[in-house]
Amino acid sequence: MRFLVDEGCDYGVVRALRAAGYDVHAVSEMSPRADDTEVIALAAREERIVLTEDGDFGQLVYAHGQQTHGVVFIRYPIAMRKRLGKDVVKLVKQRGETLVGCFVVLQPGRIRISRLSGE
Protein backbone atom coordinates (compact mmCIF):
# COMPACT_ATOMS: atom_id res chain seq x y z
CA MET A 1 0.00 0.00 0.00
CA ARG A 2 1.10 3.50 -0.79
CA PHE A 3 0.41 6.65 1.21
CA LEU A 4 0.74 10.41 0.93
CA VAL A 5 0.83 12.14 4.30
CA ASP A 6 -0.49 15.71 4.27
CA GLU A 7 1.78 18.42 5.62
CA GLY A 8 -0.45 19.21 8.59
CA CYS A 9 -0.48 15.59 9.72
CA ASP A 10 1.68 14.58 12.67
CA TYR A 11 5.06 13.45 11.29
CA GLY A 12 4.97 10.51 13.70
CA VAL A 13 2.50 8.93 11.26
CA VAL A 14 5.15 9.09 8.50
CA ARG A 15 7.80 7.55 10.77
CA ALA A 16 5.49 4.78 12.02
CA LEU A 17 4.31 3.75 8.55
CA ARG A 18 7.84 3.79 7.14
CA ALA A 19 9.12 1.74 10.09
CA ALA A 20 6.36 -0.81 9.33
CA GLY A 21 7.64 -1.05 5.74
CA TYR A 22 5.03 0.98 3.88
CA ASP A 23 5.69 3.23 0.87
CA VAL A 24 5.09 6.72 2.27
CA HIS A 25 5.57 10.14 0.71
CA ALA A 26 5.31 13.19 2.96
CA VAL A 27 4.07 16.46 1.50
CA SER A 28 6.37 18.30 3.93
CA GLU A 29 9.37 16.68 2.20
CA MET A 30 8.13 17.03 -1.38
CA SER A 31 5.97 20.12 -1.78
CA PRO A 32 5.75 22.20 1.39
CA ARG A 33 2.72 24.50 1.45
CA ALA A 34 1.00 22.62 -1.37
CA ASP A 35 -2.69 23.38 -1.76
CA ASP A 36 -5.10 20.64 -0.61
CA THR A 37 -6.40 20.19 -4.15
CA GLU A 38 -2.83 19.62 -5.37
CA VAL A 39 -2.23 17.09 -2.58
CA ILE A 40 -5.35 15.05 -3.31
CA ALA A 41 -4.72 15.18 -7.08
CA LEU A 42 -1.12 13.99 -6.63
CA ALA A 43 -2.26 11.15 -4.39
CA ALA A 44 -4.89 10.09 -6.95
CA ARG A 45 -2.35 10.13 -9.82
CA GLU A 46 0.11 8.05 -7.81
CA GLU A 47 -2.62 5.79 -6.36
CA ARG A 48 -1.78 6.76 -2.80
CA ILE A 49 -4.13 7.03 0.14
CA VAL A 50 -4.04 10.48 1.75
CA LEU A 51 -3.53 10.65 5.51
CA THR A 52 -4.56 14.00 6.95
CA GLU A 53 -5.75 15.86 10.00
CA ASP A 54 -7.32 18.55 7.81
CA GLY A 55 -11.12 18.42 7.61
CA ASP A 56 -11.03 20.28 4.29
CA PHE A 57 -10.35 16.95 2.57
CA GLY A 58 -13.88 15.82 3.44
CA GLN A 59 -15.20 18.94 1.73
CA LEU A 60 -13.04 18.25 -1.35
CA VAL A 61 -14.21 14.65 -1.63
CA TYR A 62 -17.89 14.96 -0.76
CA ALA A 63 -18.90 18.49 -1.77
CA HIS A 64 -16.57 19.00 -4.72
CA GLY A 65 -16.37 15.41 -5.97
CA GLN A 66 -12.57 15.40 -6.05
CA GLN A 67 -11.28 12.03 -7.28
CA THR A 68 -9.24 10.13 -4.71
CA HIS A 69 -7.64 6.75 -4.13
CA GLY A 70 -8.76 7.06 -0.51
CA VAL A 71 -8.49 9.36 2.50
CA VAL A 72 -7.82 8.65 6.16
CA PHE A 73 -8.93 11.64 8.24
CA ILE A 74 -7.29 11.49 11.66
CA ARG A 75 -9.04 13.09 14.65
CA TYR A 76 -6.98 12.63 17.81
CA PRO A 77 -7.05 14.94 20.82
CA ILE A 78 -3.75 16.16 22.23
CA ALA A 79 -3.98 13.80 25.20
CA MET A 80 -4.06 10.78 22.84
CA ARG A 81 -1.30 11.83 20.39
CA LYS A 82 1.30 9.39 21.73
CA ARG A 83 -0.55 6.42 20.25
CA LEU A 84 -1.35 8.04 16.90
CA GLY A 85 1.39 6.39 14.81
CA LYS A 86 0.74 3.00 16.36
CA ASP A 87 -3.01 3.27 15.75
CA VAL A 88 -2.54 4.27 12.10
CA VAL A 89 -0.27 1.28 11.48
CA LYS A 90 -2.78 -0.97 13.25
CA LEU A 91 -5.58 0.35 11.01
CA VAL A 92 -3.54 -0.30 7.87
CA LYS A 93 -2.52 -3.80 8.96
CA GLN A 94 -6.06 -4.78 9.96
CA ARG A 95 -7.98 -3.19 7.08
CA GLY A 96 -5.32 -3.23 4.33
CA GLU A 97 -6.61 -2.92 0.77
CA THR A 98 -10.17 -2.37 1.97
CA LEU A 99 -9.11 1.24 2.66
CA VAL A 100 -8.70 1.89 -1.07
CA GLY A 101 -11.59 3.94 -2.41
CA CYS A 102 -12.83 4.86 1.05
CA PHE A 103 -13.07 7.90 3.28
CA VAL A 104 -11.98 6.79 6.74
CA VAL A 105 -12.33 8.73 9.98
CA LEU A 106 -9.91 7.46 12.61
CA GLN A 107 -10.51 8.45 16.22
CA PRO A 108 -9.31 6.85 19.45
CA GLY A 109 -11.31 3.65 19.79
CA ARG A 110 -13.44 4.35 16.70
CA ILE A 111 -13.09 3.84 12.95
CA ARG A 112 -15.73 4.92 10.42
CA ILE A 113 -15.27 3.74 6.84
CA SER A 114 -17.38 5.05 3.97
CA ARG A 115 -16.98 3.65 0.46
CA LEU A 116 -16.74 6.47 -2.06
CA SER A 117 -18.95 6.28 -5.12
CA GLY A 118 -17.20 5.51 -8.40
CA GLU A 119 -14.62 3.23 -6.77
C-alpha positions as a Markdown table, in Angstrom:
| # | Residue | x | y | z |
|---|---|---|---|---|
| 1 | Met | 0.0 | 0.0 | 0.0 |
| 2 | Arg | 1.1 | 3.5 | -0.8 |
| 3 | Phe | 0.4 | 6.6 | 1.2 |
| 4 | Leu | 0.7 | 10.4 | 0.9 |
| 5 | Val | 0.8 | 12.1 | 4.3 |
| 6 | Asp | -0.5 | 15.7 | 4.3 |
| 7 | Glu | 1.8 | 18.4 | 5.6 |
| 8 | Gly | -0.5 | 19.2 | 8.6 |
| 9 | Cys | -0.5 | 15.6 | 9.7 |
| 10 | Asp | 1.7 | 14.6 | 12.7 |
| 11 | Tyr | 5.1 | 13.4 | 11.3 |
| 12 | Gly | 5.0 | 10.5 | 13.7 |
| 13 | Val | 2.5 | 8.9 | 11.3 |
| 14 | Val | 5.1 | 9.1 | 8.5 |
| 15 | Arg | 7.8 | 7.5 | 10.8 |
| 16 | Ala | 5.5 | 4.8 | 12.0 |
| 17 | Leu | 4.3 | 3.7 | 8.5 |
| 18 | Arg | 7.8 | 3.8 | 7.1 |
| 19 | Ala | 9.1 | 1.7 | 10.1 |
| 20 | Ala | 6.4 | -0.8 | 9.3 |
| 21 | Gly | 7.6 | -1.1 | 5.7 |
| 22 | Tyr | 5.0 | 1.0 | 3.9 |
| 23 | Asp | 5.7 | 3.2 | 0.9 |
| 24 | Val | 5.1 | 6.7 | 2.3 |
| 25 | His | 5.6 | 10.1 | 0.7 |
| 26 | Ala | 5.3 | 13.2 | 3.0 |
| 27 | Val | 4.1 | 16.5 | 1.5 |
| 28 | Ser | 6.4 | 18.3 | 3.9 |
| 29 | Glu | 9.4 | 16.7 | 2.2 |
| 30 | Met | 8.1 | 17.0 | -1.4 |
| 31 | Ser | 6.0 | 20.1 | -1.8 |
| 32 | Pro | 5.7 | 22.2 | 1.4 |
| 33 | Arg | 2.7 | 24.5 | 1.5 |
| 34 | Ala | 1.0 | 22.6 | -1.4 |
| 35 | Asp | -2.7 | 23.4 | -1.8 |
| 36 | Asp | -5.1 | 20.6 | -0.6 |
| 37 | Thr | -6.4 | 20.2 | -4.2 |
| 38 | Glu | -2.8 | 19.6 | -5.4 |
| 39 | Val | -2.2 | 17.1 | -2.6 |
| 40 | Ile | -5.4 | 15.1 | -3.3 |
| 41 | Ala | -4.7 | 15.2 | -7.1 |
| 42 | Leu | -1.1 | 14.0 | -6.6 |
| 43 | Ala | -2.3 | 11.2 | -4.4 |
| 44 | Ala | -4.9 | 10.1 | -7.0 |
| 45 | Arg | -2.3 | 10.1 | -9.8 |
| 46 | Glu | 0.1 | 8.1 | -7.8 |
| 47 | Glu | -2.6 | 5.8 | -6.4 |
| 48 | Arg | -1.8 | 6.8 | -2.8 |
| 49 | Ile | -4.1 | 7.0 | 0.1 |
| 50 | Val | -4.0 | 10.5 | 1.8 |
| 51 | Leu | -3.5 | 10.6 | 5.5 |
| 52 | Thr | -4.6 | 14.0 | 6.9 |
| 53 | Glu | -5.7 | 15.9 | 10.0 |
| 54 | Asp | -7.3 | 18.6 | 7.8 |
| 55 | Gly | -11.1 | 18.4 | 7.6 |
| 56 | Asp | -11.0 | 20.3 | 4.3 |
| 57 | Phe | -10.4 | 17.0 | 2.6 |
| 58 | Gly | -13.9 | 15.8 | 3.4 |
| 59 | Gln | -15.2 | 18.9 | 1.7 |
| 60 | Leu | -13.0 | 18.3 | -1.4 |
| 61 | Val | -14.2 | 14.6 | -1.6 |
| 62 | Tyr | -17.9 | 15.0 | -0.8 |
| 63 | Ala | -18.9 | 18.5 | -1.8 |
| 64 | His | -16.6 | 19.0 | -4.7 |
| 65 | Gly | -16.4 | 15.4 | -6.0 |
| 66 | Gln | -12.6 | 15.4 | -6.1 |
| 67 | Gln | -11.3 | 12.0 | -7.3 |
| 68 | Thr | -9.2 | 10.1 | -4.7 |
| 69 | His | -7.6 | 6.8 | -4.1 |
| 70 | Gly | -8.8 | 7.1 | -0.5 |
| 71 | Val | -8.5 | 9.4 | 2.5 |
| 72 | Val | -7.8 | 8.7 | 6.2 |
| 73 | Phe | -8.9 | 11.6 | 8.2 |
| 74 | Ile | -7.3 | 11.5 | 11.7 |
| 75 | Arg | -9.0 | 13.1 | 14.6 |
| 76 | Tyr | -7.0 | 12.6 | 17.8 |
| 77 | Pro | -7.1 | 14.9 | 20.8 |
| 78 | Ile | -3.8 | 16.2 | 22.2 |
| 79 | Ala | -4.0 | 13.8 | 25.2 |
| 80 | Met | -4.1 | 10.8 | 22.8 |
| 81 | Arg | -1.3 | 11.8 | 20.4 |
| 82 | Lys | 1.3 | 9.4 | 21.7 |
| 83 | Arg | -0.6 | 6.4 | 20.3 |
| 84 | Leu | -1.4 | 8.0 | 16.9 |
| 85 | Gly | 1.4 | 6.4 | 14.8 |
| 86 | Lys | 0.7 | 3.0 | 16.4 |
| 87 | Asp | -3.0 | 3.3 | 15.8 |
| 88 | Val | -2.5 | 4.3 | 12.1 |
| 89 | Val | -0.3 | 1.3 | 11.5 |
| 90 | Lys | -2.8 | -1.0 | 13.3 |
| 91 | Leu | -5.6 | 0.4 | 11.0 |
| 92 | Val | -3.5 | -0.3 | 7.9 |
| 93 | Lys | -2.5 | -3.8 | 9.0 |
| 94 | Gln | -6.1 | -4.8 | 10.0 |
| 95 | Arg | -8.0 | -3.2 | 7.1 |
| 96 | Gly | -5.3 | -3.2 | 4.3 |
| 97 | Glu | -6.6 | -2.9 | 0.8 |
| 98 | Thr | -10.2 | -2.4 | 2.0 |
| 99 | Leu | -9.1 | 1.2 | 2.7 |
| 100 | Val | -8.7 | 1.9 | -1.1 |
| 101 | Gly | -11.6 | 3.9 | -2.4 |
| 102 | Cys | -12.8 | 4.9 | 1.0 |
| 103 | Phe | -13.1 | 7.9 | 3.3 |
| 104 | Val | -12.0 | 6.8 | 6.7 |
| 105 | Val | -12.3 | 8.7 | 10.0 |
| 106 | Leu | -9.9 | 7.5 | 12.6 |
| 107 | Gln | -10.5 | 8.5 | 16.2 |
| 108 | Pro | -9.3 | 6.9 | 19.4 |
| 109 | Gly | -11.3 | 3.6 | 19.8 |
| 110 | Arg | -13.4 | 4.4 | 16.7 |
| 111 | Ile | -13.1 | 3.8 | 13.0 |
| 112 | Arg | -15.7 | 4.9 | 10.4 |
| 113 | Ile | -15.3 | 3.7 | 6.8 |
| 114 | Ser | -17.4 | 5.0 | 4.0 |
| 115 | Arg | -17.0 | 3.7 | 0.5 |
| 116 | Leu | -16.7 | 6.5 | -2.1 |
| 117 | Ser | -19.0 | 6.3 | -5.1 |
| 118 | Gly | -17.2 | 5.5 | -8.4 |
| 119 | Glu | -14.6 | 3.2 | -6.8 |
